[in-house]
Amino acid sequence: MIVKEIEIKEYLTKSNLPASDYVINPYVGCPHACKYCYASFMKRFTRHTEDWGTFVDIKRCEKKINLNKISKKSVFLSSVTDCYNPLEEKYELTRNILMQLVHSDCYLSISTKSKLILRDLDLLKQIKNLTVCMSINTLDENFRKDMDSASTIKERLSTLKELHDNGIYTILFMSPIFPYITKWKEIIEESKNYIDEYWFENLNLRGQYKSYIMNYIKEKYSKYYDTYVDIYIKNNKKYWYNLANEINAYCDNNNINYKNYFYHEELVKNKKENK
């Protein structure tokens, strides 16, 4: 892992994400090295030549977060890195940011795949408007190991339960959903007793990781390969339309609180047009 410290002017960045006004990314890069990570596009702007998942920049910032600027605004921690990646245990950038946000009345959302978030339970319990989102797209630990080096599925589920038991609003982000591989109903049944809300997002394949995922499916899940070709090479969206309707109907019928982000690109476009 190539690690270096950099100085930045401030942590807050205006967001184009549908549900956030601002984002905070304490790190550049992420050692979780998710094979499907859309954030790998960041290399174009940061000028890193290393493979995604092999470098991390530690973002030092002397300027305090302007709490007036984010008053009553939505803040997302974080969008292109995991703010609880393993280096956080040493550098504590996220913890220091939370120590500032404890006094804010912003609406804070934290997204992670790491059990390390429980280290900061003392601070999390003090934040007024908080949701914690954890990404889980499988109950199969072998598939998880093939896709990322973050906390195990069992650890993520137990982390969500502990957060919920401590009064924190929990979101299970089922993302990205792999066609025919992600057993979304099973994940809901396993976790529904301690999840306040589910988010769903489909697998998008673009850039350098598209060929990797397609080759992986061909090798490990060959019976689905033709379907993946239909979806990702021939651009047939029928599968996603049908699955979105099925998920929506299931959640509505079972009184499950949820958001469907299958049309994420359209939501981003609409946000930009409505500014």
C-alpha positions in Angstrom: 0.0 0.0 0.0 1.4 3.4 -1.1 0.5 5.9 1.6 1.3 9.6 1.6 -0.1 12.7 3.5 -1.4 15.7 1.6 -2.6 19.1 2.7 -6.0 20.3 1.5 -7.8 23.6 2.0 -11.1 22.2 3.4 -13.0 19.0 3.7 -16.4 20.2 2.5 -17.2 19.7 -1.2 -20.5 20.6 -3.0 -22.2 17.4 -4.0 -24.0 16.4 -7.2 -25.4 13.3 -5.5 -29.2 13.1 -5.5 -29.5 13.0 -1.7 -26.6 15.2 -0.5 -25.8 18.9 -0.4 -22.1 18.3 0.6 -19.7 15.4 0.7 -16.6 14.9 2.9 -13.9 12.5 1.7 -11.1 12.2 4.3 -9.0 10.0 2.0 -8.0 9.7 -1.6 -8.2 6.1 -2.7 -9.4 3.1 -0.7 -7.6 -0.1 0.3 -10.9 -2.0 0.3 -10.2 -2.4 -3.4 -13.8 -3.2 -4.4 -13.6 -4.8 -7.9 -16.7 -2.9 -9.1 -15.8 0.5 -7.5 -17.0 3.4 -9.6 -14.7 5.7 -7.6 -11.7 4.3 -9.5 -12.4 7.1 -12.0 -10.8 9.5 -9.5 -7.4 8.5 -10.8 -8.0 10.7 -13.8 -8.1 13.8 -11.5 -5.6 12.8 -8.8 -2.9 11.6 -11.3 -2.3 8.4 -9.6 -0.8 5.8 -11.8 -1.1 2.9 -9.3 -3.8 0.3 -9.5 -7.0 1.2 -7.6 -6.8 -0.1 -4.1 -3.0 0.1 -3.8 -2.7 3.7 -2.8 -4.2 6.1 -0.2 -3.6 9.8 0.3 -4.2 11.0 3.9 -6.0 14.4 3.6 -4.8 16.8 6.3 -6.8 20.0 6.8 -6.1 22.7 9.3 -9.3 24.6 8.5 -12.3 23.7 10.7 -15.6 22.7 9.1 -17.9 25.7 8.8 -20.9 24.5 10.7 -23.0 27.5 9.6 -22.5 26.5 6.0 -23.9 23.0 6.6 -26.7 24.1 9.0 -29.9 22.1 8.0 -28.0 20.7 5.0 -27.4 17.1 4.1 -23.8 15.9 4.4 -22.4 12.6 3.1 -19.3 10.9 4.6 -18.1 9.8 2.1 -18.6 9.4 -1.6 -15.3 8.2 -3.3 -13.6 6.5 -0.4 -14.5 4.5 2.7 -14.1 6.8 5.6 -13.5 3.8 7.9 -10.9 2.1 5.7 -8.1 0.3 7.7 -5.9 3.4 7.7 -8.5 5.3 9.7 -7.5 3.2 12.8 -4.1 4.9 12.7 -4.9 8.4 11.3 -8.3 9.0 12.8 -9.3 11.6 10.2 -12.9 10.5 10.3 -13.0 10.6 14.1 -11.7 14.1 14.2 -14.3 15.2 11.6 -17.0 13.7 13.7 -15.8 15.6 16.8 -16.5 18.8 14.8 -19.9 17.5 13.5 -21.1 16.6 16.9 -22.0 20.3 17.3 -23.7 20.6 13.9 -27.4 20.5 13.1 -26.7 19.1 9.6 -28.2 15.8 8.4 -25.3 13.5 8.3 -25.1 10.2 6.4 -22.1 7.9 6.8 -21.5 5.1 4.4 -19.0 2.3 5.1 -18.2 -1.4 4.8 -16.2 -1.6 8.0 -16.9 -2.6 11.5 -14.3 0.1 12.6 -17.2 2.5 12.8 -18.1 1.0 16.2 -15.0 2.6 17.6 -16.7 6.0 17.3 -20.0 4.9 18.9 -19.5 7.5 21.6 -19.5 10.3 19.1 -22.2 8.8 16.8 -24.7 8.7 19.7 -24.2 12.5 20.2 -24.9 13.5 16.6 -28.5 14.8 16.2 -29.5 13.8 12.7 -27.5 10.7 11.8 -28.0 7.7 9.5 -25.4 5.0 9.0 -25.4 3.1 5.7 -23.5 -0.2 5.2 -23.2 -1.9 1.8 -24.1 -5.6 1.6 -24.9 -7.3 -1.7 -24.4 -11.0 -0.7 -24.6 -13.4 2.1 -21.9 -15.6 0.4 -18.6 -14.9 2.0 -16.7 -16.4 -0.9 -18.3 -14.0 -3.3 -17.6 -11.1 -0.9 -13.9 -12.1 -0.7 -13.7 -12.1 -4.5 -15.1 -8.6 -4.6 -13.6 -6.6 -1.7 -11.2 -6.8 1.3 -13.5 -4.9 3.7 -15.2 -6.4 6.8 -16.9 -9.8 6.5 -20.6 -10.0 5.8 -21.2 -11.3 9.4 -19.2 -8.4 10.8 -21.2 -5.9 8.7 -24.6 -7.3 9.8 -23.5 -7.4 13.5 -22.3 -3.8 13.2 -25.6 -2.7 11.8 -27.4 -4.5 14.7 -25.2 -2.8 17.3 -25.7 0.6 15.8 -29.5 0.0 15.7 -29.5 -1.2 19.3 -27.8 2.1 20.3 -30.6 4.1 18.7 -28.8 5.0 15.4 -30.9 4.9 12.2 -29.5 2.0 10.1 -29.6 1.6 6.3 -28.6 -1.5 4.5 -27.4 -0.4 1.1 -27.9 -3.4 -1.2 -25.3 -2.3 -3.8 -24.3 -3.1 -6.3 -26.9 -5.8 -7.1 -25.4 -8.4 -9.3 -28.0 -10.0 -11.6 -28.9 -13.5 -10.4 -26.1 -13.5 -7.8 -27.4 -11.0 -5.2 -30.2 -12.8 -3.3 -32.0 -9.7 -2.2 -34.9 -11.3 -0.5 -32.6 -13.5 1.6 -30.6 -10.4 2.7 -33.8 -8.7 3.8 -35.0 -11.7 5.7 -31.6 -12.0 7.5 -31.5 -8.4 8.6 -35.0 -6.9 8.8 -35.2 -6.9 12.6 -32.5 -4.2 12.9 -32.6 -2.3 9.6 -34.6 0.9 9.5 -34.4 1.3 5.7 -33.1 -0.5 2.6 -31.5 1.1 -0.4 -31.2 -0.7 -3.7 -28.8 0.0 -6.5 -28.0 -2.0 -9.6 -24.6 -3.0 -10.9 -23.3 -0.5 -13.5 -20.3 -1.6 -15.5 -18.1 1.0 -17.1 -14.5 1.9 -17.5 -11.6 -0.4 -16.8 -13.5 -2.7 -14.4 -16.2 -3.7 -16.9 -14.0 -6.3 -18.6 -12.7 -7.6 -15.3 -16.3 -8.2 -14.0 -17.4 -9.8 -17.3 -14.4 -12.1 -17.3 -15.1 -13.0 -13.6 -18.7 -13.9 -14.4 -17.6 -16.0 -17.4 -15.1 -17.9 -15.1 -17.1 -18.2 -11.8 -20.7 -17.9 -12.9 -20.7 -19.1 -16.5 -24.4 -20.0 -16.5 -25.2 -16.3 -16.1 -22.7 -15.1 -18.7 -25.1 -14.8 -21.6 -27.5 -12.8 -19.5 -24.6 -10.4 -18.5 -23.8 -10.0 -22.2 -27.4 -9.1 -22.9 -27.4 -6.6 -20.1 -24.0 -5.1 -20.3 -22.9 -5.5 -23.9 -26.2 -5.3 -25.7 -27.6 -2.8 -23.2 -30.9 -4.5 -22.7 -32.5 -2.8 -19.7 -35.5 -5.1 -19.4 -33.9 -7.1 -16.6 -33.5 -4.0 -14.4 -37.0 -2.7 -15.1 -38.5 -6.0 -14.1 -36.3 -6.3 -11.0 -37.0 -2.8 -9.9 -40.8 -3.4 -10.1 -40.4 -6.7 -8.2 -38.4 -5.1 -5.4 -40.8 -2.2 -5.1 -43.8 -4.5 -4.9 -42.2 -6.8 -2.3 -41.2 -3.8 -0.1 -44.6 -2.2 -0.4 -46.4 -5.4 0.4 -44.2 -6.1 3.4 -44.2 -2.5 4.8 -40.4 -2.2 4.3 -39.0 1.3 4.2 -36.8 1.6 1.1 -35.4 3.8 -1.7 -34.7 2.4 -5.2 -31.6 4.0 -6.8 -31.7 1.9 -10.0 -32.0 5.0 -12.0 -29.1 6.8 -10.3 -27.8 8.6 -13.4 -31.3 10.0 -14.1 -31.6 11.3 -10.5 -28.2 13.0 -10.8 -29.2 14.6 -14.1 -32.5 15.8 -12.7 -30.7 17.4 -9.7 -28.4 19.3 -12.0 -31.2 20.5 -14.2 -33.3 21.7 -11.2 -30.5 23.7 -9.7 
